[in-house]
């Protein structure tokens, strides 16, 4: 997962999400939806990077250990799936593994 910026048309959403995160009011889950090709994946990846970053500003710093792990494609508390459908059992198993692996709660990230 490369550390990327936010598309200009997502700036209002980005500002809202960062305000929620900074105030400790980020929802436990987000559903990002929209038309194909509008940058949903990029928005999600930028939010993941900022969430896992050790010293985020407006976006992830890109220099800390967590950012380096994420940029390299290996981060212990982030996993991704391209499955169209995920069973409840599969999701529960995935979350249990994330909880067991996590050394820095509370941030855990799954992209389905």
PDB file as gemmi writes it, atoms N, CA and C in Angstrom:
CRYST1    1.000    1.000    1.000  90.00  90.00  90.00 P 1                      
ATOM      1  N   UNK A   1       0.845  -1.164   0.000  1.00  0.00           N  
ATOM      2  CA  UNK A   1       0.000   0.000   0.000  1.00  0.00           C  
ATOM      3  C   UNK A   1       0.896   1.233   0.000  1.00  0.00           C  
ATOM      4  N   UNK A   2       0.791   2.012  -1.019  1.00  0.00           N  
ATOM      5  CA  UNK A   2       1.603   3.219  -1.113  1.00  0.00           C  
ATOM      6  C   UNK A   2       0.948   4.349  -0.323  1.00  0.00           C  
ATOM      7  N   UNK A   3       1.760   5.206   0.253  1.00  0.00           N  
ATOM      8  CA  UNK A   3       1.225   6.365   0.948  1.00  0.00           C  
ATOM      9  C   UNK A   3       0.884   7.412  -0.098  1.00  0.00           C  
ATOM     10  N   UNK A   4      -0.390   7.739  -0.195  1.00  0.00           N  
ATOM     11  CA  UNK A   4      -0.839   8.663  -1.226  1.00  0.00           C  
ATOM     12  C   UNK A   4      -1.644   9.780  -0.613  1.00  0.00           C  
ATOM     13  N   UNK A   5      -1.793  10.844  -1.357  1.00  0.00           N  
ATOM     14  CA  UNK A   5      -2.586  11.974  -0.905  1.00  0.00           C  
ATOM     15  C   UNK A   5      -4.063  11.757  -1.181  1.00  0.00           C  
ATOM     16  N   UNK A   6      -4.828  12.778  -0.939  1.00  0.00           N  
ATOM     17  CA  UNK A   6      -6.272  12.727  -1.098  1.00  0.00           C  
ATOM     18  C   UNK A   6      -6.655  13.531  -2.335  1.00  0.00           C  
ATOM     19  N   UNK A   7      -7.570  13.002  -3.119  1.00  0.00           N  
ATOM     20  CA  UNK A   7      -8.037  13.690  -4.322  1.00  0.00           C  
ATOM     21  C   UNK A   7      -8.719  15.003  -3.936  1.00  0.00           C  
ATOM     22  N   UNK A   8      -8.627  16.015  -4.777  1.00  0.00           N  
ATOM     23  CA  UNK A   8      -9.219  17.322  -4.441  1.00  0.00           C  
ATOM     24  C   UNK A   8     -10.713  17.254  -4.123  1.00  0.00           C  
ATOM     25  N   UNK A   9     -11.452  16.390  -4.803  1.00  0.00           N  
ATOM     26  CA  UNK A   9     -12.890  16.309  -4.571  1.00  0.00           C  
ATOM     27  C   UNK A   9     -13.229  15.550  -3.288  1.00  0.00           C  
ATOM     28  N   UNK A  10     -12.239  15.017  -2.614  1.00  0.00           N  
ATOM     29  CA  UNK A  10     -12.457  14.336  -1.335  1.00  0.00           C  
ATOM     30  C   UNK A  10     -12.021  15.211  -0.154  1.00  0.00           C  
ATOM     31  N   UNK A  11     -11.598  16.428  -0.410  1.00  0.00           N  
ATOM     32  CA  UNK A  11     -11.050  17.269   0.659  1.00  0.00           C  
ATOM     33  C   UNK A  11     -12.049  17.522   1.791  1.00  0.00           C  
ATOM     34  N   UNK A  12     -13.309  17.791   1.467  1.00  0.00           N  
ATOM     35  CA  UNK A  12     -14.295  18.052   2.523  1.00  0.00           C  
ATOM     36  C   UNK A  12     -14.497  16.804   3.377  1.00  0.00           C  
ATOM     37  N   UNK A  13     -14.596  15.650   2.736  1.00  0.00           N  
ATOM     38  CA  UNK A  13     -14.736  14.391   3.469  1.00  0.00           C  
ATOM     39  C   UNK A  13     -13.498  14.127   4.300  1.00  0.00           C  
ATOM     40  N   UNK A  14     -12.317  14.378   3.723  1.00  0.00           N  
ATOM     41  CA  UNK A  14     -11.053  14.167   4.419  1.00  0.00           C  
ATOM     42  C   UNK A  14     -10.973  15.041   5.676  1.00  0.00           C  
ATOM     43  N   UNK A  15     -11.319  16.304   5.536  1.00  0.00           N  
ATOM     44  CA  UNK A  15     -11.274  17.218   6.682  1.00  0.00           C  
ATOM     45  C   UNK A  15     -12.233  16.750   7.781  1.00  0.00           C  
ATOM     46  N   UNK A  16     -13.403  16.284   7.374  1.00  0.00           N  
ATOM     47  CA  UNK A  16     -14.372  15.775   8.359  1.00  0.00           C  
ATOM     48  C   UNK A  16     -13.804  14.549   9.078  1.00  0.00           C  
ATOM     49  N   UNK A  17     -13.227  13.621   8.335  1.00  0.00           N  
ATOM     50  CA  UNK A  17     -12.673  12.406   8.941  1.00  0.00           C  
ATOM     51  C   UNK A  17     -11.492  12.716   9.855  1.00  0.00           C  
ATOM     52  N   UNK A  18     -10.632  13.631   9.457  1.00  0.00           N  
ATOM     53  CA  UNK A  18      -9.481  13.964  10.308  1.00  0.00           C  
ATOM     54  C   UNK A  18      -9.935  14.687  11.582  1.00  0.00           C  
ATOM     55  N   UNK A  19     -10.976  15.515  11.481  1.00  0.00           N  
ATOM     56  CA  UNK A  19     -11.512  16.156  12.693  1.00  0.00           C  
ATOM     57  C   UNK A  19     -12.075  15.102  13.649  1.00  0.00           C  
ATOM     58  N   UNK A  20     -12.790  14.120  13.099  1.00  0.00           N  
ATOM     59  CA  UNK A  20     -13.311  13.031  13.937  1.00  0.00           C  
ATOM     60  C   UNK A  20     -12.171  12.277  14.616  1.00  0.00           C  
ATOM     61  N   UNK A  21     -11.144  11.950  13.844  1.00  0.00           N  
ATOM     62  CA  UNK A  21     -10.008  11.198  14.393  1.00  0.00           C  
ATOM     63  C   UNK A  21      -9.286  12.008  15.464  1.00  0.00           C  
ATOM     64  N   UNK A  22      -9.042  13.271  15.184  1.00  0.00           N  
ATOM     65  CA  UNK A  22      -8.311  14.116  16.129  1.00  0.00           C  
ATOM     66  C   UNK A  22      -9.071  14.339  17.434  1.00  0.00           C  
ATOM     67  N   UNK A  23     -10.395  14.302  17.357  1.00  0.00           N  
ATOM     68  CA  UNK A  23     -11.198  14.510  18.568  1.00  0.00           C  
ATOM     69  C   UNK A  23     -11.552  13.194  19.260  1.00  0.00           C  
ATOM     70  N   UNK A  24     -11.035  12.071  18.725  1.00  0.00           N  
ATOM     71  CA  UNK A  24     -11.311  10.774  19.330  1.00  0.00           C  
ATOM     72  C   UNK A  24     -12.714  10.271  19.074  1.00  0.00           C  
ATOM     73  N   UNK A  25     -13.346  10.759  18.010  1.00  0.00           N  
ATOM     74  CA  UNK A  25     -14.734  10.393  17.723  1.00  0.00           C  
ATOM     75  C   UNK A  25     -14.881   9.620  16.414  1.00  0.00           C  
ATOM     76  N   UNK A  26     -13.806   8.983  15.972  1.00  0.00           N  
ATOM     77  CA  UNK A  26     -13.865   8.200  14.735  1.00  0.00           C  
ATOM     78  C   UNK A  26     -14.782   7.002  14.949  1.00  0.00           C  
ATOM     79  N   UNK A  27     -15.704   6.754  14.023  1.00  0.00           N  
ATOM     80  CA  UNK A  27     -16.572   5.576  14.157  1.00  0.00           C  
ATOM     81  C   UNK A  27     -15.752   4.292  14.157  1.00  0.00           C  
ATOM     82  N   UNK A  28     -16.318   3.230  14.700  1.00  0.00           N  
ATOM     83  CA  UNK A  28     -15.600   1.957  14.754  1.00  0.00           C  
ATOM     84  C   UNK A  28     -15.461   1.336  13.378  1.00  0.00           C  
ATOM     85  N   UNK A  29     -16.288   1.740  12.428  1.00  0.00           N  
ATOM     86  CA  UNK A  29     -16.208   1.211  11.062  1.00  0.00           C  
ATOM     87  C   UNK A  29     -16.697   2.280  10.089  1.00  0.00           C  
ATOM     88  N   UNK A  30     -16.151   2.255   8.889  1.00  0.00           N  
ATOM     89  CA  UNK A  30     -16.567   3.174   7.836  1.00  0.00           C  
ATOM     90  C   UNK A  30     -16.911   2.383   6.587  1.00  0.00           C  
ATOM     91  N   UNK A  31     -17.933   2.811   5.876  1.00  0.00           N  
ATOM     92  CA  UNK A  31     -18.266   2.259   4.573  1.00  0.00           C  
ATOM     93  C   UNK A  31     -18.056   3.374   3.572  1.00  0.00           C  
ATOM     94  N   UNK A  32     -17.051   3.219   2.738  1.00  0.00           N  
ATOM     95  CA  UNK A  32     -16.754   4.220   1.714  1.00  0.00           C  
ATOM     96  C   UNK A  32     -17.282   3.678   0.398  1.00  0.00           C  
ATOM     97  N   UNK A  33     -18.248   4.374  -0.175  1.00  0.00           N  
ATOM     98  CA  UNK A  33     -18.857   3.890  -1.412  1.00  0.00           C  
ATOM     99  C   UNK A  33     -18.981   5.022  -2.411  1.00  0.00           C  
ATOM    100  N   UNK A  34     -19.154   4.665  -3.658  1.00  0.00           N  
ATOM    101  CA  UNK A  34     -19.315   5.652  -4.718  1.00  0.00           C  
ATOM    102  C   UNK A  34     -19.069   5.004  -6.063  1.00  0.00           C  
ATOM    103  N   UNK A  35     -19.134   5.793  -7.090  1.00  0.00           N  
ATOM    104  CA  UNK A  35     -18.949   5.296  -8.453  1.00  0.00           C  
ATOM    105  C   UNK A  35     -17.527   4.773  -8.646  1.00  0.00           C  
ATOM    106  N   UNK A  36     -17.381   3.890  -9.595  1.00  0.00           N  
ATOM    107  CA  UNK A  36     -16.072   3.323  -9.918  1.00  0.00           C  
ATOM    108  C   UNK A  36     -15.137   4.434 -10.422  1.00  0.00           C  
ATOM    109  N   UNK A  37     -13.917   4.435  -9.899  1.00  0.00           N  
ATOM    110  CA  UNK A  37     -12.896   5.351 -10.396  1.00  0.00           C  
ATOM    111  C   UNK A  37     -12.859   6.732  -9.782  1.00  0.00           C  
ATOM    112  N   UNK A  38     -13.579   6.964  -8.686  1.00  0.00           N  
ATOM    113  CA  UNK A  38     -13.582   8.302  -8.089  1.00  0.00           C  
ATOM    114  C   UNK A  38     -12.541   8.475  -6.993  1.00  0.00           C  
ATOM    115  N   UNK A  39     -11.799   7.404  -6.665  1.00  0.00           N  
ATOM    116  CA  UNK A  39     -10.737   7.522  -5.676  1.00  0.00           C  
ATOM    117  C   UNK A  39     -11.081   7.017  -4.293  1.00  0.00           C  
ATOM    118  N   UNK A  40     -12.059   6.141  -4.187  1.00  0.00           N  
ATOM    119  CA  UNK A  40     -12.436   5.597  -2.874  1.00  0.00           C  
ATOM    120  C   UNK A  40     -11.277   4.848  -2.231  1.00  0.00           C  
ATOM    121  N   UNK A  41     -10.600   4.033  -3.015  1.00  0.00           N  
ATOM    122  CA  UNK A  41      -9.465   3.256  -2.496  1.00  0.00           C  
ATOM    123  C   UNK A  41      -8.364   4.192  -2.004  1.00  0.00           C  
ATOM    124  N   UNK A  42      -8.077   5.228  -2.764  1.00  0.00           N  
ATOM    125  CA  UNK A  42      -7.041   6.190  -2.381  1.00  0.00           C  
ATOM    126  C   UNK A  42      -7.421   6.914  -1.090  1.00  0.00           C  
ATOM    127  N   UNK A  43      -8.689   7.289  -0.952  1.00  0.00           N  
ATOM    128  CA  UNK A  43      -9.153   7.929   0.278  1.00  0.00           C  
ATOM    129  C   UNK A  43      -8.994   6.972   1.459  1.00  0.00           C  
ATOM    130  N   UNK A  44      -9.400   5.724   1.270  1.00  0.00           N  
ATOM    131  CA  UNK A  44      -9.283   4.724   2.337  1.00  0.00           C  
ATOM    132  C   UNK A  44      -7.825   4.511   2.722  1.00  0.00           C  
ATOM    133  N   UNK A  45      -6.951   4.410   1.731  1.00  0.00           N  
ATOM    134  CA  UNK A  45      -5.529   4.192   2.015  1.00  0.00           C  
ATOM    135  C   UNK A  45      -4.905   5.379   2.735  1.00  0.00           C  
ATOM    136  N   UNK A  46      -5.288   6.585   2.367  1.00  0.00           N  
ATOM    137  CA  UNK A  46      -4.770   7.769   3.058  1.00  0.00           C  
ATOM    138  C   UNK A  46      -5.249   7.800   4.507  1.00  0.00           C  
ATOM    139  N   UNK A  47      -6.508   7.406   4.721  1.00  0.00           N  
ATOM    140  CA  UNK A  47      -7.041   7.373   6.081  1.00  0.00           C  
ATOM    141  C   UNK A  47      -6.361   6.289   6.909  1.00  0.00           C  
ATOM    142  N   UNK A  48      -6.119   5.142   6.297  1.00  0.00           N  
ATOM    143  CA  UNK A  48      -5.407   4.064   6.987  1.00  0.00           C  
ATOM    144  C   UNK A  48      -4.010   4.533   7.380  1.00  0.00           C  
ATOM    145  N   UNK A  49      -3.308   5.142   6.433  1.00  0.00           N  
ATOM    146  CA  UNK A  49      -1.948   5.614   6.701  1.00  0.00           C  
ATOM    147  C   UNK A  49      -1.941   6.615   7.853  1.00  0.00           C  
ATOM    148  N   UNK A  50      -2.873   7.549   7.837  1.00  0.00           N  
ATOM    149  CA  UNK A  50      -2.930   8.550   8.909  1.00  0.00           C  
ATOM    150  C   UNK A  50      -3.297   7.908  10.246  1.00  0.00           C  
ATOM    151  N   UNK A  51      -4.202   6.937  10.210  1.00  0.00           N  
ATOM    152  CA  UNK A  51      -4.629   6.264  11.435  1.00  0.00           C  
ATOM    153  C   UNK A  51      -3.487   5.490  12.078  1.00  0.00           C  
ATOM    154  N   UNK A  52      -2.678   4.830  11.257  1.00  0.00           N  
ATOM    155  CA  UNK A  52      -1.599   4.002  11.791  1.00  0.00           C  
ATOM    156  C   UNK A  52      -0.301   4.780  12.035  1.00  0.00           C  
ATOM    157  N   UNK A  53      -0.207   5.986  11.530  1.00  0.00           N  
ATOM    158  CA  UNK A  53       1.009   6.806  11.646  1.00  0.00           C  
ATOM    159  C   UNK A  53       1.294   7.164  13.111  1.00  0.00           C  
ATOM    160  N   UNK A  54       2.574   7.144  13.464  1.00  0.00           N  
ATOM    161  CA  UNK A  54       2.985   7.489  14.828  1.00  0.00           C  
ATOM    162  C   UNK A  54       2.887   8.986  15.104  1.00  0.00           C  
ATOM    163  N   UNK A  55       3.027   9.814  14.079  1.00  0.00           N  
ATOM    164  CA  UNK A  55       2.946  11.263  14.280  1.00  0.00           C  
ATOM    165  C   UNK A  55       2.244  11.939  13.103  1.00  0.00           C  
ATOM    166  N   UNK A  56       0.934  11.721  12.983  1.00  0.00           N  
ATOM    167  CA  UNK A  56       0.210  12.291  11.853  1.00  0.00           C  
ATOM    168  C   UNK A  56      -0.003  13.789  11.993  1.00  0.00           C  
ATOM    169  N   UNK A  57      -0.017  14.465  10.878  1.00  0.00           N  
ATOM    170  CA  UNK A  57      -0.415  15.872  10.814  1.00  0.00           C  
ATOM    171  C   UNK A  57      -1.724  15.863  10.023  1.00  0.00           C  
ATOM    172  N   UNK A  58      -1.814  16.657   8.954  1.00  0.00           N  
ATOM    173  CA  UNK A  58      -2.995  16.585   8.097  1.00  0.00           C  
ATOM    174  C   UNK A  58      -3.069  15.215   7.423  1.00  0.00           C  
ATOM    175  N   UNK A  59      -1.903  14.661   7.093  1.00  0.00           N  
ATOM    176  CA  UNK A  59      -1.818  13.315   6.531  1.00  0.00           C  
ATOM    177  C   UNK A  59      -0.733  12.552   7.289  1.00  0.00           C  
ATOM    178  N   UNK A  60      -0.532  11.293   6.928  1.00  0.00           N  
ATOM    179  CA  UNK A  60       0.516  10.488   7.565  1.00  0.00           C  
ATOM    180  C   UNK A  60       1.875  11.129   7.311  1.00  0.00           C  
ATOM    181  N   UNK A  61       2.801  10.972   8.260  1.00  0.00           N  
ATOM    182  CA  UNK A  61       4.111  11.620   8.132  1.00  0.00           C  
ATOM    183  C   UNK A  61       4.952  11.015   7.009  1.00  0.00           C  
ATOM    184  N   UNK A  62       4.794   9.704   6.783  1.00  0.00           N  
ATOM    185  CA  UNK A  62       5.563   9.043   5.732  1.00  0.00           C  
ATOM    186  C   UNK A  62       6.972   8.654   6.148  1.00  0.00           C  
ATOM    187  N   UNK A  63       7.353   8.931   7.405  1.00  0.00           N  
ATOM    188  CA  UNK A  63       8.730   8.684   7.847  1.00  0.00           C  
ATOM    189  C   UNK A  63       8.855   7.742   9.038  1.00  0.00           C  
ATOM    190  N   UNK A  64       7.801   7.594   9.817  1.00  0.00           N  
ATOM    191  CA  UNK A  64       7.892   6.757  11.023  1.00  0.00           C  
ATOM    192  C   UNK A  64       7.921   5.274  10.642  1.00  0.00           C  
ATOM    193  N   UNK A  65       8.171   4.444  11.636  1.00  0.00           N  
ATOM    194  CA  UNK A  65       8.248   3.000  11.407  1.00  0.00           C  
ATOM    195  C   UNK A  65       6.937   2.456  10.831  1.00  0.00           C  
ATOM    196  N   UNK A  66       5.817   2.906  11.371  1.00  0.00           N  
ATOM    197  CA  UNK A  66       4.517   2.431  10.905  1.00  0.00           C  
ATOM    198  C   UNK A  66       4.288   2.816   9.442  1.00  0.00           C  
ATOM    199  N   UNK A  67       4.632   4.037   9.075  1.00  0.00           N  
ATOM    200  CA  UNK A  67       4.482   4.480   7.683  1.00  0.00           C  
ATOM    201  C   UNK A  67       5.394   3.672   6.754  1.00  0.00           C  
ATOM    202  N   UNK A  68       6.609   3.391   7.213  1.00  0.00           N  
ATOM    203  CA  UNK A  68       7.540   2.595   6.403  1.00  0.00           C  
ATOM    204  C   UNK A  68       7.018   1.178   6.203  1.00  0.00           C  
ATOM    205  N   UNK A  69       6.464   0.590   7.267  1.00  0.00           N  
ATOM    206  CA  UNK A  69       5.904  -0.758   7.153  1.00  0.00           C  
ATOM    207  C   UNK A  69       4.711  -0.773   6.205  1.00  0.00           C  
ATOM    208  N   UNK A  70       3.876   0.228   6.304  1.00  0.00           N  
ATOM    209  CA  UNK A  70       2.700   0.306   5.452  1.00  0.00           C  
ATOM    210  C   UNK A  70       3.105   0.509   3.993  1.00  0.00           C  
ATOM    211  N   UNK A  71       4.070   1.390   3.758  1.00  0.00           N  
ATOM    212  CA  UNK A  71       4.540   1.652   2.388  1.00  0.00           C  
ATOM    213  C   UNK A  71       5.190   0.425   1.775  1.00  0.00           C  
ATOM    214  N   UNK A  72       5.816  -0.408   2.597  1.00  0.00           N  
ATOM    215  CA  UNK A  72       6.469  -1.609   2.081  1.00  0.00           C  
ATOM    216  C   UNK A  72       5.468  -2.729   1.794  1.00  0.00           C  
ATOM    217  N   UNK A  73       4.215  -2.526   2.224  1.00  0.00           N  
ATOM    218  CA  UNK A  73       3.200  -3.539   1.985  1.00  0.00           C  
ATOM    219  C   UNK A  73       3.069  -4.536   3.109  1.00  0.00           C  
ATOM    220  N   UNK A  74       3.815  -4.325   4.191  1.00  0.00           N  
ATOM    221  CA  UNK A  74       3.739  -5.247   5.320  1.00  0.00           C  
ATOM    222  C   UNK A  74       3.483  -4.462   6.593  1.00  0.00           C  
ATOM    223  N   UNK A  75       2.306  -4.584   7.110  1.00  0.00           N  
ATOM    224  CA  UNK A  75       1.988  -3.973   8.386  1.00  0.00           C  
ATOM    225  C   UNK A  75       1.182  -4.997   9.162  1.00  0.00           C  
ATOM    226  N   UNK A  76       1.570  -5.264  10.392  1.00  0.00           N  
ATOM    227  CA  UNK A  76       0.956  -6.344  11.172  1.00  0.00           C  
ATOM    228  C   UNK A  76      -0.516  -6.133  11.465  1.00  0.00           C  
ATOM    229  N   UNK A  77      -0.975  -4.896  11.492  1.00  0.00           N  
ATOM    230  CA  UNK A  77      -2.372  -4.683  11.860  1.00  0.00           C  
ATOM    231  C   UNK A  77      -3.198  -4.133  10.703  1.00  0.00           C  
ATOM    232  N   UNK A  78      -2.784  -4.413   9.499  1.00  0.00           N  
ATOM    233  CA  UNK A  78      -3.545  -3.992   8.330  1.00  0.00           C  
ATOM    234  C   UNK A  78      -3.620  -5.156   7.367  1.00  0.00           C  
ATOM    235  N   UNK A  79      -4.806  -5.519   6.940  1.00  0.00           N  
ATOM    236  CA  UNK A  79      -4.929  -6.568   5.939  1.00  0.00           C  
ATOM    237  C   UNK A  79      -5.975  -6.155   4.916  1.00  0.00           C  
ATOM    238  N   UNK A  80      -5.891  -6.723   3.754  1.00  0.00           N  
ATOM    239  CA  UNK A  80      -6.747  -6.320   2.663  1.00  0.00           C  
ATOM    240  C   UNK A  80      -7.257  -7.546   1.928  1.00  0.00           C  
ATOM    241  N   UNK A  81      -8.470  -7.475   1.471  1.00  0.00           N  
ATOM    242  CA  UNK A  81      -9.078  -8.557   0.709  1.00  0.00           C  
ATOM    243  C   UNK A  81      -9.849  -7.962  -0.444  1.00  0.00           C  
ATOM    244  N   UNK A  82      -9.829  -8.618  -1.572  1.00  0.00           N  
ATOM    245  CA  UNK A  82     -10.592  -8.161  -2.733  1.00  0.00           C  
ATOM    246  C   UNK A  82     -11.846  -9.004  -2.945  1.00  0.00           C  
ATOM    247  N   UNK A  83     -12.267  -9.704  -1.907  1.00  0.00           N  
ATOM    248  CA  UNK A  83     -13.445 -10.548  -2.019  1.00  0.00           C  
ATOM    249  C   UNK A  83     -14.699  -9.691  -2.124  1.00  0.00           C  
ATOM    250  N   UNK A  84     -15.636 -10.125  -2.933  1.00  0.00           N  
ATOM    251  CA  UNK A  84     -16.900  -9.406  -3.052  1.00  0.00           C  
ATOM    252  C   UNK A  84     -17.795  -9.665  -1.844  1.00  0.00           C  
ATOM    253  N   UNK A  85     -17.742 -10.895  -1.339  1.00  0.00           N  
ATOM    254  CA  UNK A  85     -18.550 -11.251  -0.180  1.00  0.00           C  
ATOM    255  C   UNK A  85     -17.658 -11.868   0.880  1.00  0.00           C  
ATOM    256  N   UNK A  86     -17.886 -11.480   2.094  1.00  0.00           N  
ATOM    257  CA  UNK A  86     -17.116 -12.010   3.213  1.00  0.00           C  
ATOM    258  C   UNK A  86     -18.107 -12.538   4.237  1.00  0.00           C  
ATOM    259  N   UNK A  87     -17.929 -13.776   4.644  1.00  0.00           N  
ATOM    260  CA  UNK A  87     -18.835 -14.350   5.635  1.00  0.00           C  
ATOM    261  C   UNK A  87     -18.555 -13.750   7.013  1.00  0.00           C  
ATOM    262  N   UNK A  88     -19.542 -13.834   7.869  1.00  0.00           N  
ATOM    263  CA  UNK A  88     -19.381 -13.333   9.233  1.00  0.00           C  
ATOM    264  C   UNK A  88     -18.272 -14.113   9.934  1.00  0.00           C  
ATOM    265  N   UNK A  89     -18.238 -15.420   9.723  1.00  0.00           N  
ATOM    266  CA  UNK A  89     -17.203 -16.242  10.356  1.00  0.00           C  
ATOM    267  C   UNK A  89     -15.814 -15.826   9.882  1.00  0.00           C  
ATOM    268  N   UNK A  90     -15.681 -15.577   8.571  1.00  0.00           N  
ATOM    269  CA  UNK A  90     -14.394 -15.147   8.021  1.00  0.00           C  
ATOM    270  C   UNK A  90     -13.967 -13.803   8.610  1.00  0.00           C  
ATOM    271  N   UNK A  91     -14.910 -12.877   8.697  1.00  0.00           N  
ATOM    272  CA  UNK A  91     -14.597 -11.563   9.261  1.00  0.00           C  
ATOM    273  C   UNK A  91     -14.220 -11.690  10.736  1.00  0.00           C  
ATOM    274  N   UNK A  92     -14.945 -12.511  11.478  1.00  0.00           N  
ATOM    275  CA  UNK A  92     -14.645 -12.712  12.898  1.00  0.00           C  
ATOM    276  C   UNK A  92     -13.256 -13.308  13.087  1.00  0.00           C  
ATOM    277  N   UNK A  93     -12.915 -14.275  12.249  1.00  0.00           N  
ATOM    278  CA  UNK A  93     -11.588 -14.891  12.311  1.00  0.00           C  
ATOM    279  C   UNK A  93     -10.506 -13.861  12.012  1.00  0.00           C  
ATOM    280  N   UNK A  94     -10.727 -13.056  10.982  1.00  0.00           N  
ATOM    281  CA  UNK A  94      -9.754 -12.020  10.616  1.00  0.00           C  
ATOM    282  C   UNK A  94      -9.562 -11.018  11.749  1.00  0.00           C  
ATOM    283  N   UNK A  95     -10.651 -10.566  12.369  1.00  0.00           N  
ATOM    284  CA  UNK A  95     -10.539  -9.613  13.459  1.00  0.00           C  
ATOM    285  C   UNK A  95      -9.852 -10.229  14.670  1.00  0.00           C  
ATOM    286  N   UNK A  96     -10.125 -11.496  14.946  1.00  0.00           N  
ATOM    287  CA  UNK A  96      -9.459 -12.172  16.069  1.00  0.00           C  
ATOM    288  C   UNK A  96      -7.951 -12.210  15.845  1.00  0.00           C  
ATOM    289  N   UNK A  97      -7.523 -12.476  14.605  1.00  0.00           N  
ATOM    290  CA  UNK A  97      -6.091 -12.482  14.292  1.00  0.00           C  
ATOM    291  C   UNK A  97      -5.494 -11.092  14.450  1.00  0.00           C  
ATOM    292  N   UNK A  98      -6.227 -10.076  14.020  1.00  0.00           N  
ATOM    293  CA  UNK A  98      -5.727  -8.704  14.159  1.00  0.00           C  
ATOM    294  C   UNK A  98      -5.557  -8.326  15.625  1.00  0.00           C  
ATOM    295  N   UNK A  99      -6.517  -8.712  16.441  1.00  0.00           N  
ATOM    296  CA  UNK A  99      -6.430  -8.408  17.872  1.00  0.00           C  
ATOM    297  C   UNK A  99      -5.229  -9.111  18.489  1.00  0.00           C  
ATOM    298  N   UNK A 100      -5.001 -10.369  18.095  1.00  0.00           N  
ATOM    299  CA  UNK A 100      -3.864 -11.122  18.628  1.00  0.00           C  
ATOM    300  C   UNK A 100      -2.534 -10.533  18.178  1.00  0.00           C  
ATOM    301  N   UNK A 101      -2.479  -9.998  16.947  1.00  0.00           N  
ATOM    302  CA  UNK A 101      -1.233  -9.454  16.418  1.00  0.00           C  
ATOM    303  C   UNK A 101      -0.939  -8.035  16.877  1.00  0.00           C  
ATOM    304  N   UNK A 102      -1.979  -7.325  17.225  1.00  0.00           N  
ATOM    305  CA  UNK A 102      -1.813  -5.905  17.489  1.00  0.00           C  
ATOM    306  C   UNK A 102      -0.954  -5.661  18.720  1.00  0.00           C  
ATOM    307  N   UNK A 103       0.059  -4.837  18.539  1.00  0.00           N  
ATOM    308  CA  UNK A 103       0.914  -4.440  19.649  1.00  0.00           C  
ATOM    309  C   UNK A 103       0.668  -2.995  20.033  1.00  0.00           C  
ATOM    310  N   UNK A 104      -0.169  -2.308  19.266  1.00  0.00           N  
ATOM    311  CA  UNK A 104      -0.454  -0.906  19.530  1.00  0.00           C  
ATOM    312  C   UNK A 104      -1.936  -0.633  19.303  1.00  0.00           C  
ATOM    313  N   UNK A 105      -2.786  -1.035  20.257  1.00  0.00           N  
ATOM    314  CA  UNK A 105      -4.210  -0.782  20.093  1.00  0.00           C  
ATOM    315  C   UNK A 105      -4.477   0.717  20.124  1.00  0.00           C  
ATOM    316  N   UNK A 106      -5.598   1.223  19.671  1.00  0.00           N  
ATOM    317  CA  UNK A 106      -6.777   0.488  19.273  1.00  0.00           C  
ATOM    318  C   UNK A 106      -6.927   0.365  17.752  1.00  0.00           C  
ATOM    319  N   UNK A 107      -5.997   0.825  16.958  1.00  0.00           N  
ATOM    320  CA  UNK A 107      -6.178   0.875  15.517  1.00  0.00           C  
ATOM    321  C   UNK A 107      -5.956  -0.476  14.850  1.00  0.00           C  
ATOM    322  N   UNK A 108      -6.989  -0.927  14.197  1.00  0.00           N  
ATOM    323  CA  UNK A 108      -6.922  -2.150  13.385  1.00  0.00           C  
ATOM    324  C   UNK A 108      -7.646  -1.844  12.089  1.00  0.00           C  
ATOM    325  N   UNK A 109      -7.114  -2.266  10.985  1.00  0.00           N  
ATOM    326  CA  UNK A 109      -7.659  -1.877   9.699  1.00  0.00           C  
ATOM    327  C   UNK A 109      -7.865  -3.090   8.817  1.00  0.00           C  
ATOM    328  N   UNK A 110      -9.051  -3.190   8.228  1.00  0.00           N  
ATOM    329  CA  UNK A 110      -9.354  -4.230   7.245  1.00  0.00           C  
ATOM    330  C   UNK A 110     -10.057  -3.555   6.084  1.00  0.00           C  
ATOM    331  N   UNK A 111      -9.613  -3.815   4.881  1.00  0.00           N  
ATOM    332  CA  UNK A 111     -10.303  -3.339   3.690  1.00  0.00           C  
ATOM    333  C   UNK A 111     -10.927  -4.550   3.028  1.00  0.00           C  
ATOM    334  N   UNK A 112     -12.220  -4.542   2.862  1.00  0.00           N  
ATOM    335  CA  UNK A 112     -12.926  -5.630   2.186  1.00  0.00           C  
ATOM    336  C   UNK A 112     -13.440  -5.136   0.868  1.00  0.00           C  
TER     337      UNK A 112                                                      
END                                                                             
